Amino acid sequence: MSKLNHFLSVKSTENPLELADLALSMKNNSGNFKDSRKGLSLCLIFFNSSLRTRLSTQKAAFNLGMDVAVFNVGEDGWQLEFDEGVVMNGNKAEHIKEAAPVIGSYFDIIGIRAFASLENKISDYQEQVLNAFVKYSGKPILNLESATTHPLQSLTDVVTILEHKKVARPKIVLSWAPHPRTLPQAVPNSFSEWVLACKFDLTIVQPKGYELSEEFTKGATISYSQEEAFEGADFIYAKNWSSYTDYGKILSSDPKWMIDREKMDRTANAFFMHCLPVRRNVIVSDEVIDSAKSIVLKQAENRQYAAQAALFKLSEME
C-alpha cells in the first residue's frame, strides 16, 4: 500500500480496504506501532465544533508518538480571507496565502475541519477552505470533515463493518432520518462513496427531494420506502442531511422516518450505526440505540484507529 499524499476523500487512497485493514491491525497490535512517528508534529485546525474527531485524532497522534497542537480559528486566531484579489479592508485580517504556508513551516501534517455553509452549493462543493490548505501549506492535509466529505468517519465505518459483518458482501442501508437543524451532506456523501468503493451492497433511502449528488452515490440502489429498503439488511446507518437539489433546505421533518424497533425487525437482525452525536427519539428510538445490536459506541472507539492509520500513511517516507 503506497503512502498517502493527502487524506481528503476515498479517492486519496488506492485501496480503502487495505487502509481499513491497517486500522484494524493497529487496534489489535498496538504495540507494533507505538511511537513509530516520534519527532513528527500535527496541527489540528478547527473552523467548527468537534468532539470525537478532535479527541480521537489527538489520541491517534499520541499513540504514534507525534506532538499535537490544536487551533480553533474562530476563537484563537485572525479571521482568514480565502478569496483571490480582494481588498482586505473588512474584518478578515490575514489571507490564506500567508497563513497556510506559515502553519506548514511549523508542522509536518495539518488537519482541517471546515463545514459547508449550506448557502452556496457551488462554493461548498469546490471545497474552498480544504483546497486552499492543500495549495498553499506545502504539507499533507488530513480532512477532519469538510463541506462535502468526512473520510475519517467513513474509514471508521468501514472498519466497524469489517469487524461485524457475517457475509462477504453485506447489505448496507443508509437511511435519512429527521432532525430539527439543517445539516450538510458530508457524512452521507462520504459513507456512500467508501461503502461503494469497498464493493458492498448499498441502498440509500430518503424522502423525495433528499437525493444526494450522484458523484457520491453512483452504483447504489435508491429507495423512498424505509420498509422496503430495510428488508434483509445487515447494517442500518441512520443520518440526517439537508437537500442537495434545493440546497441546504429542510424539505421534511416527518417523524415517521425515525428508526424504531418495528423497522429494525424487518432487517436480517441488522446492526445499527450512527456517526454521533445523535438526537435520541428524533433520529432513532431509545430501544434501538440502547439495544445489543447498536454499535455506535464501537464506531466511536474505532475513530482513533482510523485516524492513526491515516496519520501513519501520511507520514510515511517514500
C-alpha beads as a LAMMPS data file, in Angstrom:
LAMMPS data file: protein, C-alpha beads

318 atoms
317 bonds

1 atom types
1 bond types

-500.0 500.0 xlo xhi
-500.0 500.0 ylo yhi
-500.0 500.0 zlo zhi

Masses

1 110.0

Atoms # bond

1 1 1 0.000 0.000 0.000
2 1 1 1.515 3.316 -1.073
3 1 1 1.792 6.349 1.193
4 1 1 -0.907 9.000 1.244
5 1 1 -0.060 12.429 -0.143
6 1 1 -3.227 13.865 1.422
7 1 1 -6.290 12.290 3.052
8 1 1 -9.213 14.233 1.581
9 1 1 -11.682 11.538 0.464
10 1 1 -11.806 7.898 -0.601
11 1 1 -10.046 8.987 -3.799
12 1 1 -6.916 9.712 -1.731
13 1 1 -6.259 6.001 -1.239
14 1 1 -5.709 3.345 -3.896
15 1 1 -7.316 0.645 -1.764
16 1 1 -9.713 1.655 1.033
17 1 1 -9.978 -1.912 2.332
18 1 1 -6.203 -2.082 2.803
19 1 1 -6.314 1.138 4.809
20 1 1 -9.158 -0.280 6.912
21 1 1 -7.129 -3.458 7.472
22 1 1 -4.205 -1.306 8.636
23 1 1 -6.502 0.421 11.149
24 1 1 -7.639 -2.991 12.430
25 1 1 -4.027 -4.121 12.712
26 1 1 -3.238 -1.010 14.733
27 1 1 -6.175 -1.761 17.010
28 1 1 -5.221 -5.384 17.562
29 1 1 -1.422 -4.941 17.625
30 1 1 -0.994 -1.517 19.153
31 1 1 2.497 -2.181 20.472
32 1 1 3.857 -2.647 16.953
33 1 1 3.143 0.990 16.099
34 1 1 3.737 2.788 19.392
35 1 1 5.962 5.859 18.967
36 1 1 6.611 4.916 15.326
37 1 1 6.205 8.574 14.317
38 1 1 8.007 10.113 17.264
39 1 1 9.510 13.512 16.443
40 1 1 6.802 14.443 13.928
41 1 1 4.182 17.108 14.568
42 1 1 0.497 17.574 13.769
43 1 1 -1.617 20.742 13.787
44 1 1 -5.384 20.318 14.037
45 1 1 -7.246 23.401 12.774
46 1 1 -10.925 23.724 13.636
47 1 1 -13.264 26.148 11.934
48 1 1 -16.178 24.199 13.502
49 1 1 -17.013 22.292 16.669
50 1 1 -15.888 18.737 17.328
51 1 1 -15.810 16.043 19.986
52 1 1 -14.896 12.625 18.501
53 1 1 -12.812 13.984 15.625
54 1 1 -10.798 16.291 17.860
55 1 1 -10.122 13.806 20.650
56 1 1 -9.692 10.671 18.553
57 1 1 -7.208 12.330 16.189
58 1 1 -5.205 13.707 19.105
59 1 1 -5.213 10.246 20.708
60 1 1 -4.165 8.657 17.409
61 1 1 -1.231 11.057 17.123
62 1 1 -0.217 10.381 20.739
63 1 1 -0.315 6.630 20.034
64 1 1 2.204 7.197 17.237
65 1 1 4.392 9.455 19.392
66 1 1 3.550 12.662 17.494
67 1 1 3.350 16.127 19.039
68 1 1 -0.026 17.838 18.561
69 1 1 -1.228 21.441 18.536
70 1 1 -4.921 22.355 18.324
71 1 1 -6.001 25.683 16.863
72 1 1 -9.603 26.984 16.987
73 1 1 -9.788 29.575 14.234
74 1 1 -12.925 31.376 15.390
75 1 1 -11.746 31.749 18.987
76 1 1 -7.954 31.830 18.819
77 1 1 -6.897 33.350 15.520
78 1 1 -7.382 36.038 12.938
79 1 1 -10.307 35.791 10.555
80 1 1 -8.945 34.331 7.321
81 1 1 -9.604 35.529 3.776
82 1 1 -9.834 32.854 1.067
83 1 1 -10.963 34.837 -1.981
84 1 1 -8.398 35.957 -4.530
85 1 1 -7.751 39.576 -5.467
86 1 1 -9.885 41.122 -2.727
87 1 1 -9.316 44.435 -0.997
88 1 1 -8.870 43.368 2.622
89 1 1 -10.460 46.357 4.321
90 1 1 -13.087 44.361 6.225
91 1 1 -12.983 42.073 9.273
92 1 1 -10.551 39.499 7.806
93 1 1 -7.018 40.299 8.886
94 1 1 -4.981 37.560 7.213
95 1 1 -5.016 35.841 3.829
96 1 1 -4.728 32.101 3.467
97 1 1 -1.754 32.673 1.125
98 1 1 0.285 33.708 4.156
99 1 1 -1.450 31.724 6.915
100 1 1 -1.234 28.266 5.310
101 1 1 2.490 28.298 4.458
102 1 1 3.330 29.714 7.896
103 1 1 1.461 26.826 9.559
104 1 1 3.102 24.434 7.116
105 1 1 6.536 25.676 8.186
106 1 1 5.768 24.699 11.792
107 1 1 4.179 21.249 11.362
108 1 1 4.580 18.018 9.389
109 1 1 0.848 17.328 8.888
110 1 1 -2.151 19.680 9.025
111 1 1 -5.697 18.600 9.838
112 1 1 -8.594 20.816 8.725
113 1 1 -12.230 20.811 9.860
114 1 1 -14.397 23.230 7.863
115 1 1 -18.112 22.574 7.360
116 1 1 -20.343 23.550 4.464
117 1 1 -22.003 26.958 4.611
118 1 1 -25.181 25.405 3.117
119 1 1 -25.755 28.723 1.370
120 1 1 -23.833 28.323 -1.887
121 1 1 -23.684 24.816 -3.348
122 1 1 -21.025 25.669 -5.927
123 1 1 -18.709 27.223 -3.350
124 1 1 -19.211 24.406 -0.851
125 1 1 -18.656 21.652 -3.393
126 1 1 -15.481 23.346 -4.622
127 1 1 -14.056 22.837 -1.106
128 1 1 -12.520 26.300 -0.925
129 1 1 -11.038 26.018 2.574
130 1 1 -9.676 22.478 2.293
131 1 1 -8.184 23.030 -1.148
132 1 1 -6.570 26.321 -0.112
133 1 1 -4.567 24.490 2.547
134 1 1 -3.650 21.819 0.023
135 1 1 -2.499 24.532 -2.395
136 1 1 -0.560 26.811 -0.056
137 1 1 0.607 24.859 3.025
138 1 1 3.140 22.591 1.355
139 1 1 2.273 19.775 3.792
140 1 1 -0.013 16.710 3.787
141 1 1 -3.602 17.643 4.642
142 1 1 -5.878 15.481 6.779
143 1 1 -9.595 16.115 6.229
144 1 1 -11.322 16.275 9.636
145 1 1 -14.693 16.865 7.865
146 1 1 -15.093 19.287 5.045
147 1 1 -18.032 20.747 3.150
148 1 1 -18.630 17.553 1.180
149 1 1 -16.831 14.611 2.830
150 1 1 -15.772 13.131 6.171
151 1 1 -13.257 10.406 5.259
152 1 1 -12.071 9.697 8.802
153 1 1 -15.623 8.880 9.827
154 1 1 -16.181 6.752 6.723
155 1 1 -12.923 4.844 7.170
156 1 1 -14.069 4.199 10.727
157 1 1 -17.410 2.957 9.430
158 1 1 -15.711 0.517 7.058
159 1 1 -13.501 -0.745 9.893
160 1 1 -16.579 -1.286 12.068
161 1 1 -18.445 -3.071 9.271
162 1 1 -15.458 -5.381 8.688
163 1 1 -15.435 -6.258 12.395
164 1 1 -19.145 -7.131 12.469
165 1 1 -20.163 -8.412 9.028
166 1 1 -21.409 -12.009 8.783
167 1 1 -21.323 -12.316 4.996
168 1 1 -18.725 -11.294 2.416
169 1 1 -20.947 -8.656 0.803
170 1 1 -23.391 -7.356 3.416
171 1 1 -26.483 -5.352 2.551
172 1 1 -25.996 -1.885 3.994
173 1 1 -28.777 0.695 4.174
174 1 1 -28.084 4.405 4.593
175 1 1 -31.336 5.891 5.844
176 1 1 -32.273 9.544 6.077
177 1 1 -33.885 10.427 9.408
178 1 1 -35.453 13.664 10.695
179 1 1 -33.544 16.371 12.551
180 1 1 -34.549 19.824 13.843
181 1 1 -31.494 21.553 12.323
182 1 1 -30.136 21.962 8.810
183 1 1 -27.256 19.514 8.355
184 1 1 -24.744 19.114 5.490
185 1 1 -24.319 16.133 3.174
186 1 1 -20.681 15.412 4.099
187 1 1 -21.221 12.250 6.176
188 1 1 -23.748 10.556 3.856
189 1 1 -21.714 11.557 0.790
190 1 1 -18.581 10.084 2.290
191 1 1 -20.228 6.964 3.675
192 1 1 -21.737 6.245 0.261
193 1 1 -18.504 6.555 -1.682
194 1 1 -16.478 4.479 0.798
195 1 1 -19.046 1.670 1.010
196 1 1 -19.338 1.560 -2.781
197 1 1 -15.556 1.646 -3.216
198 1 1 -15.369 -1.394 -0.918
199 1 1 -17.856 -3.204 -3.209
200 1 1 -20.517 -3.632 -0.536
201 1 1 -24.230 -3.650 -1.376
202 1 1 -25.572 -0.155 -0.612
203 1 1 -29.169 1.059 -0.557
204 1 1 -29.870 4.727 0.171
205 1 1 -33.386 5.529 1.339
206 1 1 -34.750 9.058 1.753
207 1 1 -37.864 11.151 1.137
208 1 1 -38.267 12.707 -2.297
209 1 1 -36.063 15.783 -2.643
210 1 1 -33.262 14.450 -0.437
211 1 1 -31.299 12.681 -3.167
212 1 1 -27.552 13.083 -2.747
213 1 1 -25.177 14.045 -5.550
214 1 1 -24.638 11.187 -7.999
215 1 1 -20.921 11.939 -7.740
216 1 1 -21.028 10.045 -4.446
217 1 1 -23.905 7.589 -4.923
218 1 1 -23.437 6.097 -8.398
219 1 1 -23.858 2.347 -8.055
220 1 1 -26.168 2.472 -5.027
221 1 1 -29.804 1.398 -5.027
222 1 1 -32.035 4.418 -4.385
223 1 1 -35.257 3.911 -2.442
224 1 1 -38.014 6.054 -0.972
225 1 1 -39.511 3.428 1.352
226 1 1 -37.781 2.507 4.603
227 1 1 -39.965 -0.564 4.973
228 1 1 -38.836 -1.934 1.605
229 1 1 -35.204 -0.842 1.964
230 1 1 -34.783 -2.420 5.407
231 1 1 -35.859 -5.897 4.255
232 1 1 -32.921 -8.276 4.646
233 1 1 -30.450 -5.543 5.635
234 1 1 -27.319 -6.420 7.615
235 1 1 -26.462 -2.851 8.667
236 1 1 -28.669 0.233 9.102
237 1 1 -26.800 3.550 9.095
238 1 1 -29.034 6.459 10.132
239 1 1 -28.153 10.033 9.245
240 1 1 -29.920 13.291 8.531
241 1 1 -28.937 15.605 5.696
242 1 1 -30.443 18.682 4.089
243 1 1 -31.479 18.803 0.450
244 1 1 -28.775 18.783 -2.216
245 1 1 -31.069 19.793 -5.084
246 1 1 -32.860 22.542 -3.123
247 1 1 -29.557 23.249 -1.498
248 1 1 -29.382 23.420 2.273
249 1 1 -33.139 23.338 2.771
250 1 1 -35.209 21.192 5.137
251 1 1 -37.988 19.781 2.968
252 1 1 -39.405 17.385 5.531
253 1 1 -39.187 16.696 9.250
254 1 1 -41.591 13.755 9.160
255 1 1 -41.174 11.865 12.480
256 1 1 -42.307 8.665 10.740
257 1 1 -38.766 8.401 9.319
258 1 1 -37.253 7.849 12.786
259 1 1 -35.552 4.450 13.134
260 1 1 -37.587 2.351 15.567
261 1 1 -37.866 -1.273 16.640
262 1 1 -40.631 -2.071 14.154
263 1 1 -38.415 -1.026 11.236
264 1 1 -35.376 -2.872 12.594
265 1 1 -37.489 -6.024 12.870
266 1 1 -37.723 -6.023 9.054
267 1 1 -33.959 -6.457 8.756
268 1 1 -31.791 -9.577 8.918
269 1 1 -31.079 -8.807 12.589
270 1 1 -29.128 -5.770 11.418
271 1 1 -26.600 -3.753 13.358
272 1 1 -27.498 -0.102 13.945
273 1 1 -24.898 2.556 13.107
274 1 1 -24.658 6.330 13.512
275 1 1 -21.677 8.700 13.496
276 1 1 -22.767 10.603 16.654
277 1 1 -23.840 12.939 18.107
278 1 1 -27.376 11.614 17.726
279 1 1 -30.754 13.080 18.667
280 1 1 -32.459 10.318 20.636
281 1 1 -36.122 9.729 19.809
282 1 1 -35.759 12.002 16.782
283 1 1 -33.196 10.150 14.639
284 1 1 -33.512 6.831 16.480
285 1 1 -35.611 5.470 19.332
286 1 1 -34.065 4.643 22.698
287 1 1 -34.914 0.961 22.308
288 1 1 -32.863 0.738 19.106
289 1 1 -29.790 2.742 20.097
290 1 1 -29.670 1.055 23.528
291 1 1 -30.088 -2.444 22.079
292 1 1 -27.417 -5.111 21.792
293 1 1 -27.362 -4.564 18.013
294 1 1 -26.359 -0.908 18.340
295 1 1 -22.662 -0.472 17.515
296 1 1 -22.473 3.315 17.684
297 1 1 -20.008 3.201 20.586
298 1 1 -17.872 0.674 18.713
299 1 1 -17.775 3.129 15.813
300 1 1 -16.722 5.955 18.123
301 1 1 -13.974 3.813 19.655
302 1 1 -12.655 2.968 16.195
303 1 1 -12.236 6.619 15.282
304 1 1 -8.779 6.677 16.891
305 1 1 -7.572 3.706 14.848
306 1 1 -8.865 5.126 11.571
307 1 1 -7.086 8.400 12.322
308 1 1 -3.962 6.518 13.353
309 1 1 -3.880 4.607 10.046
310 1 1 -4.330 7.811 8.052
311 1 1 -1.608 9.648 10.005
312 1 1 0.740 6.683 9.681
313 1 1 0.392 6.622 5.885
314 1 1 0.532 10.428 5.557
315 1 1 3.861 10.494 7.395
316 1 1 5.407 7.502 5.641
317 1 1 8.703 8.057 3.871
318 1 1 8.853 7.453 0.120

Bonds

1 1 1 2
2 1 2 3
3 1 3 4
4 1 4 5
5 1 5 6
6 1 6 7
7 1 7 8
8 1 8 9
9 1 9 10
10 1 10 11
11 1 11 12
12 1 12 13
13 1 13 14
14 1 14 15
15 1 15 16
16 1 16 17
17 1 17 18
18 1 18 19
19 1 19 20
20 1 20 21
21 1 21 22
22 1 22 23
23 1 23 24
24 1 24 25
25 1 25 26
26 1 26 27
27 1 27 28
28 1 28 29
29 1 29 30
30 1 30 31
31 1 31 32
32 1 32 33
33 1 33 34
34 1 34 35
35 1 35 36
36 1 36 37
37 1 37 38
38 1 38 39
39 1 39 40
40 1 40 41
41 1 41 42
42 1 42 43
43 1 43 44
44 1 44 45
45 1 45 46
46 1 46 47
47 1 47 48
48 1 48 49
49 1 49 50
50 1 50 51
51 1 51 52
52 1 52 53
53 1 53 54
54 1 54 55
55 1 55 56
56 1 56 57
57 1 57 58
58 1 58 59
59 1 59 60
60 1 60 61
61 1 61 62
62 1 62 63
63 1 63 64
64 1 64 65
65 1 65 66
66 1 66 67
67 1 67 68
68 1 68 69
69 1 69 70
70 1 70 71
71 1 71 72
72 1 72 73
73 1 73 74
74 1 74 75
75 1 75 76
76 1 76 77
77 1 77 78
78 1 78 79
79 1 79 80
80 1 80 81
81 1 81 82
82 1 82 83
83 1 83 84
84 1 84 85
85 1 85 86
86 1 86 87
87 1 87 88
88 1 88 89
89 1 89 90
90 1 90 91
91 1 91 92
92 1 92 93
93 1 93 94
94 1 94 95
95 1 95 96
96 1 96 97
97 1 97 98
98 1 98 99
99 1 99 100
100 1 100 101
101 1 101 102
102 1 102 103
103 1 103 104
104 1 104 105
105 1 105 106
106 1 106 107
107 1 107 108
108 1 108 109
109 1 109 110
110 1 110 111
111 1 111 112
112 1 112 113
113 1 113 114
114 1 114 115
115 1 115 116
116 1 116 117
117 1 117 118
118 1 118 119
119 1 119 120
120 1 120 121
121 1 121 122
122 1 122 123
123 1 123 124
124 1 124 125
125 1 125 126
126 1 126 127
127 1 127 128
128 1 128 129
129 1 129 130
130 1 130 131
131 1 131 132
132 1 132 133
133 1 133 134
134 1 134 135
135 1 135 136
136 1 136 137
137 1 137 138
138 1 138 139
139 1 139 140
140 1 140 141
141 1 141 142
142 1 142 143
143 1 143 144
144 1 144 145
145 1 145 146
146 1 146 147
147 1 147 148
148 1 148 149
149 1 149 150
150 1 150 151
151 1 151 152
152 1 152 153
153 1 153 154
154 1 154 155
155 1 155 156
156 1 156 157
157 1 157 158
158 1 158 159
159 1 159 160
160 1 160 161
161 1 161 162
162 1 162 163
163 1 163 164
164 1 164 165
165 1 165 166
166 1 166 167
167 1 167 168
168 1 168 169
169 1 169 170
170 1 170 171
171 1 171 172
172 1 172 173
173 1 173 174
174 1 174 175
175 1 175 176
176 1 176 177
177 1 177 178
178 1 178 179
179 1 179 180
180 1 180 181
181 1 181 182
182 1 182 183
183 1 183 184
184 1 184 185
185 1 185 186
186 1 186 187
187 1 187 188
188 1 188 189
189 1 189 190
190 1 190 191
191 1 191 192
192 1 192 193
193 1 193 194
194 1 194 195
195 1 195 196
196 1 196 197
197 1 197 198
198 1 198 199
199 1 199 200
200 1 200 201
201 1 201 202
202 1 202 203
203 1 203 204
204 1 204 205
205 1 205 206
206 1 206 207
207 1 207 208
208 1 208 209
209 1 209 210
210 1 210 211
211 1 211 212
212 1 212 213
213 1 213 214
214 1 214 215
215 1 215 216
216 1 216 217
217 1 217 218
218 1 218 219
219 1 219 220
220 1 220 221
221 1 221 222
222 1 222 223
223 1 223 224
224 1 224 225
225 1 225 226
226 1 226 227
227 1 227 228
228 1 228 229
229 1 229 230
230 1 230 231
231 1 231 232
232 1 232 233
233 1 233 234
234 1 234 235
235 1 235 236
236 1 236 237
237 1 237 238
238 1 238 239
239 1 239 240
240 1 240 241
241 1 241 242
242 1 242 243
243 1 243 244
244 1 244 245
245 1 245 246
246 1 246 247
247 1 247 248
248 1 248 249
249 1 249 250
250 1 250 251
251 1 251 252
252 1 252 253
253 1 253 254
254 1 254 255
255 1 255 256
256 1 256 257
257 1 257 258
258 1 258 259
259 1 259 260
260 1 260 261
261 1 261 262
262 1 262 263
263 1 263 264
264 1 264 265
265 1 265 266
266 1 266 267
267 1 267 268
268 1 268 269
269 1 269 270
270 1 270 271
271 1 271 272
272 1 272 273
273 1 273 274
274 1 274 275
275 1 275 276
276 1 276 277
277 1 277 278
278 1 278 279
279 1 279 280
280 1 280 281
281 1 281 282
282 1 282 283
283 1 283 284
284 1 284 285
285 1 285 286
286 1 286 287
287 1 287 288
288 1 288 289
289 1 289 290
290 1 290 291
291 1 291 292
292 1 292 293
293 1 293 294
294 1 294 295
295 1 295 296
296 1 296 297
297 1 297 298
298 1 298 299
299 1 299 300
300 1 300 301
301 1 301 302
302 1 302 303
303 1 303 304
304 1 304 305
305 1 305 306
306 1 306 307
307 1 307 308
308 1 308 309
309 1 309 310
310 1 310 311
311 1 311 312
312 1 312 313
313 1 313 314
314 1 314 315
315 1 315 316
316 1 316 317
317 1 317 318
